[in-house]
Amino acid sequence: MSDCKALRNGLFGLLLAASLGLAGCDEGSTALPQPGEPVKQDVAREATQPAVPTATPEKPRLESLAELGDQPLARRKLDIQSWQTAEGAKVLFVEARELPMFDLRLTFSAGSSQDGDVPGLALLTNAMLNEGVEGKDVGAIARGFEGLGADFGNGSYRDMAVVSLRSLSAPDKREPALALFNQVIGQPIFPEDSLQRIKNQLLAGFEFQKQNPGKLASLELFEQLYGDHPYAHPSEGTPESVPAISVAQLRDFHARAYAAGNAVIALVGDLSREEAEALAAGVSAALPEGPALPTTPKPEAPVAGKHHIDFPSKQSHLMLAQLGIPRGHPDYAALYLGNQILGGGGFGTRLMEEVREKRGLTYGIYSGFSPMRAEGPFMISMQTRAELTDGALDLVQQLVRDYLAEGPTEAELERSKREIAGSFPLSTASNADIVGQLGSIGFYDLPLTYLEDFMGEVQALTVEQVKTAMNKHLQQDAFVIVTAGPSVEQQPLPPPTDKPVEQPSGVPEH
């Protein structure tokens, strides 16, 4: 997470907490009459009488944040309903009547892990869905959604491909928006001219990547971490694979990977259960018939070691990784909490305090687990001055060793628990947030109570449980390391201090 994003989240949480504090104060006060409501007689009479002092002063309408206490913000309760369509698609639905709209999200096991020996096939298929249907080109499709006040979205990743629709729930807007959406996902024609245009965009992107040391380091890291596994190659494909991909290959991939049996339908909004069932049935019937694709295989353990990419820049990109866990692993809550203390929580984490605050080596350093269908990576990333690359790497690895040996302190654990509890309501703050959560729950076969279960597990964890989980899944000397930057003479690190002599660069290189 960037510092700017952390600041935005912090300000949002501050305003939200303050507004809840105001709401709490209003409960015990005399409510003002609403427009058209008569003023009560006793209130009018009291205005003509002298004021009588009371022993207890009136509670102020504004409270300080300190008086709000450590209680977490109220979380939105989700009544998740689930069923399966006749064609085999899994459906998850939450009724939300607050706004006259709905969010629909289809998640397919159709990410780049299904590319086979054609890197980029999954991404190109997904990108081409809304490029044309019978009687409508890409412009007509866009105007069709826009004219109905609807929003179409799509994306492709390593595990999954996503297609989404947001629309007003009134039948005169909902039905035509769904009809167009179903045509786009079920009957794309993959125009040759559009395919060439998107290929050219990808090829231009590959050229741009050559000037981005961070991207080069990431590509090398996944190749070294996953070897021959489907996660090794980039979702966007390669300069060698993309030009040869044909329309026939796109059609074949769509028929297999966008089948109803390979789909999860997530739906949130202003709909009844009956309307939701009808909507999901229509979407499912519009897709090709077929079963779920085979699951992603387990990757082999990589060989630890350091790999360097020489790049003419002032800073070096440092990335360290090892295999983590698959999504749904029982240790995820402990690992998530443990990582928040190590380097996942921004300012105040072990890595940020030692590397940035005490030594001024970087603008930001972050760590995180990324669970996927198969074992996703645990990664640490940062940028630093080129002449301090080796020292920074040694420091980061030593900090990890110390953390695994000592575990978190009780104070760190409790602080992180409060932070997670305080930010958790934001994960279901909007219908778009909820539909994303439902898509993940369905795609990764998580229980419908997963969100509540996760929070309960986090709050119940002990220092020893977190330490045990971190040591079980991370090895101190098993990192695959990739650096990208100039090869220069290395300098010793400055000693730790409360005020580093040289502050990190204000804008990191990309």
C-alpha positions in Angstrom: 0.0 0.0 0.0 1.4 3.5 -0.9 1.7 6.2 1.7 -0.8 8.3 -0.2 -3.3 5.4 -0.1 -2.6 4.8 3.6 -3.2 8.5 4.3 -6.5 8.5 2.4 -7.7 5.4 4.3 -6.6 7.0 7.5 -8.5 10.2 6.8 -11.6 8.2 5.8 -11.5 6.2 9.0 -11.1 9.4 11.0 -14.1 11.0 9.4 -16.1 7.8 9.7 -15.3 7.5 13.4 -16.1 11.1 14.1 -19.5 10.8 12.3 -20.3 7.7 14.4 -19.4 9.7 17.5 -21.8 12.4 16.5 -24.6 9.9 15.9 -24.0 8.5 19.4 -24.3 11.9 21.0 -27.6 12.7 19.2 -29.4 9.7 20.7 -29.6 11.2 24.2 -30.4 14.8 23.1 -33.8 16.5 22.3 -34.5 16.0 18.6 -35.3 19.0 16.5 -38.8 18.9 15.0 -38.9 17.9 11.4 -40.5 20.2 8.8 -44.2 20.2 9.2 -44.0 18.6 12.7 -45.8 20.8 15.4 -43.7 22.0 18.3 -44.5 20.3 21.6 -46.4 22.4 24.1 -44.2 21.7 27.1 -41.1 22.8 25.1 -42.7 26.2 24.3 -43.7 26.7 27.9 -40.2 25.9 29.2 -38.9 28.7 27.0 -40.7 31.3 29.2 -39.5 30.0 32.5 -36.1 30.7 34.2 -33.4 28.2 33.6 -32.9 25.7 36.4 -29.3 24.6 36.9 -28.7 20.9 36.9 -26.2 18.8 38.7 -25.1 17.0 35.6 -23.8 19.2 32.7 -25.3 18.5 29.3 -23.2 16.1 27.2 -21.4 18.0 24.5 -22.4 17.3 20.9 -18.8 16.8 19.8 -16.5 14.2 21.3 -12.8 13.8 20.9 -11.4 10.8 19.2 -9.8 9.7 22.5 -13.3 9.4 24.1 -14.5 7.1 21.3 -12.5 4.3 22.9 -11.0 1.2 21.2 -14.2 -0.4 20.2 -14.2 -1.3 16.5 -16.6 0.3 14.1 -19.9 -1.5 13.4 -19.6 -4.0 10.6 -22.2 -4.5 7.9 -24.0 -7.8 8.4 -24.3 -9.8 5.2 -27.0 -12.3 4.6 -25.3 -14.3 1.9 -27.6 -16.6 -0.1 -26.2 -19.3 -2.4 -27.5 -21.8 -5.0 -26.5 -23.4 -8.3 -28.0 -22.7 -11.7 -29.2 -25.5 -14.0 -26.1 -25.2 -16.0 -23.8 -25.6 -13.0 -22.8 -22.0 -12.2 -22.4 -21.2 -8.5 -24.4 -18.1 -7.4 -23.9 -15.9 -4.3 -26.4 -13.2 -3.6 -26.8 -10.4 -1.0 -30.0 -8.3 -1.1 -29.3 -4.6 -0.6 -32.2 -2.2 -0.9 -30.4 1.0 0.0 -29.8 2.1 -3.6 -31.9 1.4 -6.8 -29.1 -0.5 -8.5 -27.3 -3.8 -8.6 -23.7 -5.1 -9.1 -23.1 -8.3 -11.0 -19.7 -10.0 -11.1 -18.8 -13.2 -13.0 -15.6 -14.9 -12.0 -14.2 -17.6 -14.2 -11.3 -20.0 -13.7 -9.9 -18.4 -16.9 -6.8 -16.6 -15.8 -3.3 -16.9 -17.3 -2.8 -20.1 -15.3 -5.0 -21.7 -18.0 -3.0 -20.4 -20.9 -1.2 -23.7 -21.5 1.6 -23.1 -23.9 0.1 -19.9 -25.3 1.0 -17.1 -22.8 -1.5 -14.2 -23.2 -4.4 -16.3 -24.5 -6.6 -15.8 -21.4 -6.0 -12.0 -21.3 -6.7 -11.5 -25.0 -9.9 -13.5 -24.8 -11.1 -11.5 -21.9 -10.1 -8.2 -23.4 -11.9 -9.1 -26.7 -15.3 -9.9 -25.1 -16.8 -6.4 -25.6 -15.1 -5.7 -28.9 -18.0 -7.0 -31.0 -21.2 -9.1 -31.1 -23.5 -9.8 -34.0 -24.8 -6.4 -35.3 -22.7 -4.3 -32.8 -19.1 -3.2 -32.8 -17.1 -2.0 -29.8 -18.5 1.5 -30.1 -22.1 0.4 -30.3 -21.7 -1.9 -27.3 -20.2 1.0 -25.3 -23.0 3.4 -26.3 -25.6 0.7 -25.4 -24.4 0.4 -21.8 -23.9 4.1 -21.5 -27.4 4.9 -22.8 -28.8 2.7 -20.0 -26.7 4.2 -17.3 -24.9 0.9 -17.0 -21.2 0.2 -16.5 -19.4 -2.9 -18.0 -16.0 -4.1 -16.8 -13.6 -6.9 -17.4 -10.2 -8.1 -16.3 -7.8 -11.0 -16.4 -5.3 -12.2 -13.7 -3.3 -15.3 -12.9 -6.1 -17.3 -11.3 -9.2 -15.7 -12.7 -10.9 -13.7 -15.3 -13.7 -11.3 -14.3 -16.6 -9.7 -16.1 -18.9 -7.2 -14.3 -22.0 -5.1 -14.8 -23.5 -2.3 -12.7 -26.9 -1.2 -13.6 -30.1 0.5 -12.3 -32.5 -2.1 -10.9 -35.6 -0.7 -12.5 -36.9 -3.3 -15.0 -36.8 -0.8 -18.0 -33.1 -0.3 -17.4 -32.1 -3.7 -15.9 -33.6 -5.9 -18.7 -32.0 -4.3 -21.7 -28.6 -3.9 -19.8 -28.7 -7.6 -19.0 -29.7 -8.6 -22.5 -26.6 -6.7 -23.9 -24.4 -8.1 -21.2 -25.5 -11.7 -21.9 -24.8 -11.2 -25.5 -21.3 -9.9 -24.8 -20.2 -12.7 -22.5 -21.9 -15.5 -24.4 -21.7 -14.6 -28.1 -18.5 -12.5 -28.8 -17.4 -12.5 -32.4 -13.7 -11.5 -31.8 -13.3 -9.1 -34.7 -9.9 -9.5 -36.4 -9.2 -5.7 -36.6 -9.9 -5.4 -32.8 -7.6 -8.3 -32.1 -4.8 -6.7 -34.0 -5.3 -3.3 -32.2 -5.1 -4.9 -28.8 -2.1 -7.0 -29.8 -0.4 -3.7 -30.9 -1.2 -2.2 -27.5 0.3 -5.2 -25.7 3.4 -5.1 -27.9 3.9 -1.4 -27.1 3.5 -2.2 -23.5 6.3 -4.8 -23.7 8.6 -2.1 -25.1 7.6 0.2 -22.3 8.4 -2.5 -19.7 12.0 -2.5 -20.9 12.3 1.0 -19.3 10.7 0.0 -16.0 13.2 -1.7 -13.7 10.4 -2.6 -11.2 8.5 -4.5 -13.8 11.6 -6.3 -15.1 12.4 -7.4 -11.5 8.8 -8.6 -11.0 8.9 -10.7 -14.2 12.2 -12.2 -13.3 11.1 -12.9 -9.8 8.0 -14.9 -10.8 10.1 -16.9 -13.4 12.6 -17.8 -10.7 10.0 -18.5 -8.1 7.7 -20.7 -10.2 9.9 -22.2 -12.9 7.7 -24.3 -15.2 4.5 -23.7 -13.2 1.6 -21.8 -14.9 2.1 -18.9 -12.5 5.6 -18.3 -13.9 4.7 -16.4 -17.0 3.0 -12.9 -17.0 -0.7 -12.6 -17.6 -0.2 -10.3 -20.5 1.9 -12.9 -22.4 5.2 -12.3 -24.0 6.5 -10.5 -27.1 7.0 -13.9 -28.7 3.6 -15.5 -27.9 1.1 -12.6 -28.4 1.6 -12.0 -32.2 0.7 -15.6 -33.1 -2.5 -15.8 -31.2 -5.5 -16.3 -33.6 -9.2 -15.7 -33.5 -9.8 -19.5 -33.6 -7.7 -19.9 -30.4 -9.8 -17.1 -28.7 -13.1 -18.8 -29.7 -11.8 -22.2 -28.4 -10.7 -20.7 -25.1 -13.9 -18.9 -24.7 -16.0 -22.1 -25.3 -14.0 -23.9 -22.6 -13.1 -21.3 -20.0 -16.3 -19.2 -20.1 -18.6 -22.1 -19.7 -21.3 -21.9 -17.1 -19.8 -24.8 -15.1 -16.6 -22.8 -14.8 -18.3 -19.6 -13.5 -19.2 -18.0 -10.1 -22.0 -15.5 -10.3 -21.9 -12.8 -7.5 -24.9 -10.5 -7.2 -25.6 -7.6 -4.8 -28.3 -5.0 -4.9 -31.9 -3.9 -5.1 -33.3 -7.3 -6.1 -35.6 -9.9 -4.4 -34.5 -13.5 -4.2 -36.9 -14.3 -7.0 -35.5 -11.6 -9.2 -31.9 -12.6 -8.4 -32.7 -16.3 -9.3 -34.2 -15.2 -12.7 -31.2 -12.9 -13.4 -28.6 -15.6 -12.6 -30.5 -18.2 -14.6 -30.5 -15.9 -17.6 -26.8 -15.1 -17.3 -25.9 -18.8 -16.8 -28.0 -19.9 -19.9 -26.2 -17.3 -22.0 -22.8 -18.9 -21.4 -21.4 -21.8 -23.3 -22.2 -25.2 -21.7 -19.3 -27.0 -20.1 -17.7 -28.1 -16.8 -15.2 -26.4 -14.6 -11.6 -26.5 -15.8 -8.9 -28.5 -13.9 -7.5 -26.8 -10.8 -4.0 -25.2 -10.8 -1.3 -27.7 -9.8 0.9 -27.3 -6.8 4.2 -25.6 -7.6 7.6 -27.1 -6.8 9.8 -25.4 -4.2 12.2 -22.9 -5.9 16.0 -22.8 -5.4 16.9 -19.9 -3.2 19.4 -17.4 -4.6 20.1 -13.9 -5.8 19.6 -12.6 -9.4 20.6 -9.2 -10.7 19.3 -7.2 -13.6 21.7 -4.4 -14.6 19.7 -1.2 -15.3 20.9 2.4 -15.6 19.2 4.1 -12.7 20.0 5.9 -9.4 18.0 3.5 -7.3 17.8 -0.3 -7.1 14.6 -2.3 -6.9 14.8 -5.1 -4.4 12.3 -8.0 -4.3 12.5 -11.0 -2.1 10.0 -13.9 -2.3 9.3 -17.5 -1.3 6.2 -19.7 -1.8 3.4 -18.9 0.7 0.0 -20.6 1.0 -3.1 -21.3 -1.1 -6.3 -19.4 -0.5 -8.4 -21.1 2.2 -5.5 -22.4 4.2 -6.3 -22.6 7.9 -3.2 -20.6 8.9 -4.2 -17.6 6.8 -5.5 -15.4 9.6 -2.3 -16.0 11.7 -0.1 -15.2 8.7 -2.1 -12.1 7.8 -1.8 -10.8 11.3 1.9 -11.7 11.6 2.6 -10.0 8.3 0.8 -6.8 9.3 3.3 -6.5 12.1 6.3 -7.4 10.0 5.7 -5.2 6.9 2.1 -5.3 5.7 0.6 -2.4 7.8 2.6 0.6 6.4 4.1 2.9 9.0 4.8 1.3 12.4 5.7 -2.1 11.0 9.1 -3.7 11.9 10.4 -3.3 8.3 9.3 0.3 7.9 10.6 1.4 11.3 14.1 -0.2 10.8 14.6 0.4 7.1 13.0 3.8 6.6 12.4 5.6 9.9 15.7 4.7 11.6 18.0 4.6 8.5 16.4 6.5 5.7 17.1 3.8 3.2 13.8 3.8 1.3 10.5 5.7 0.7 8.6 2.6 1.6 9.1 -1.1 2.2 6.2 -3.6 2.2 5.6 -7.3 2.6 2.6 -9.5 2.0 1.1 -13.0 1.4 -0.8 -13.3 -1.9 -2.7 -16.6 -1.5 -4.1 -18.0 -4.8 -5.6 -21.3 -6.1 -2.2 -22.8 -5.6 0.6 -21.5 -3.3 0.9 -17.8 -3.9 4.0 -15.8 -3.1 5.1 -14.1 0.1 7.0 -11.0 -1.1 9.0 -8.1 0.3 9.7 -5.1 -2.0 11.5 -1.8 -1.7 13.7 0.7 -3.5 16.9 2.1 -2.2 20.0 4.0 -3.3 22.1 1.8 -5.6 25.3 2.0 -3.5 23.3 0.6 -0.5 21.7 -2.4 -2.2 23.7 -5.1 -0.6 23.5 -3.6 2.9 19.8 -3.1 2.6 19.3 -6.7 1.5 21.3 -8.0 4.4 19.4 -5.8 6.8 16.0 -6.9 5.5 16.9 -10.6 5.8 18.3 -10.1 9.3 15.0 -8.4 10.3 13.1 -11.4 9.0 15.3 -13.8 10.9 14.9 -11.8 14.1 11.1 -11.7 13.7 10.9 -15.4 13.1 13.1 -16.1 16.1 11.4 -13.7 18.5 7.8 -13.4 17.2 5.7 -10.3 17.7 5.4 -8.5 21.0 2.1 -8.5 22.9 1.8 -4.7 22.2 2.4 -5.2 18.5 -0.2 -7.9 18.4 -2.9 -5.9 20.1 -2.2 -2.8 18.0 -2.5 -4.7 14.8 -5.7 -6.4 16.0 -7.2 -3.0 16.6 -6.1 -1.7 13.2 -7.6 -4.7 11.4 -10.8 -4.5 13.3 -11.0 -0.8 12.6 -10.4 -1.1 8.8 -12.4 -4.3 8.3 -15.8 -2.5 7.9 -14.4 -0.8 4.7 -14.2 -4.2 3.1 -18.0 -4.3 2.9 -18.7 -0.5 2.8 -20.2 -0.5 -0.7 -22.1 -2.9 -3.0 -19.0 -3.0 -5.2 -16.9 -4.1 -2.2 -19.4 -6.8 -1.3 -19.7 -8.2 -4.8 -15.9 -8.5 -4.9 -15.9 -10.4 -1.6 -18.7 -12.7 -2.8 -16.8 -13.4 -6.0 -13.7 -14.4 -4.0 -15.7 -16.5 -1.6 -17.3 -18.5 -4.4 -14.2 -18.8 -6.5 -12.0 -20.1 -3.7 -14.7 -22.3 -2.2 -14.7 -20.4 1.1 -17.5 -20.8 3.6 -20.3 -18.2 3.4 -19.4 -17.1 6.9 -15.8 -16.5 5.9 -15.7 -12.8 6.6 -17.0 -13.1 10.1 -14.9 -16.2 10.7 -11.8 -14.4 9.6 -12.3 -11.5 12.0 -13.0 -13.8 14.9 -9.9 -15.9 14.2 -7.7 -12.8 14.0 -9.0 -11.4 17.3 -8.5 -14.7 19.1 -4.8 -15.2 18.0 -2.0 -15.3 20.5 1.7 -14.2 20.2 2.8 -17.9 20.1 0.2 -18.9 17.5 1.4 -16.1 15.2 5.0 -17.0 15.7 4.4 -20.7 15.1 2.5 -20.0 11.8 5.1 -17.6 10.5 7.9 -20.1 11.2 5.9 -22.9 9.7 5.4 -21.2 6.3 8.6 -19.0 6.0 12.2 -20.1 6.1 14.7 -17.4 6.9 17.2 -18.4 4.2 14.9 -19.6 1.5 14.3 -16.3 -0.4 14.5 -15.9 -4.1 16.0 -12.4 -4.5 15.9 -10.2 -7.6 17.5 -6.8 -7.8 17.3 -4.3 -10.7 19.6 -1.3 -10.9 23.2 -0.2 -11.7 26.2 -2.2 -10.7 28.1 0.2 -8.4 30.6 0.1 -5.6 28.7 -0.7 -2.4 28.8 1.5 0.7 28.1 0.5 4.4 24.7 1.3 5.8 24.3 4.3 8.1 23.8 3.5 11.7 20.2 3.5 13.0 19.1 6.9 14.5 15.8 8.7 15.3 16.8 11.3 12.6 18.5 9.8 9.6 21.1 12.0 8.0 19.8 11.4 4.5 16.0 11.1 4.1 14.7 8.8 1.4 13.7 10.1 -2.0 10.3 11.7 -2.1 9.3 10.0 -5.3 10.4 6.4 -5.9 11.5 5.4 -9.4 9.2 3.2 -11.4 
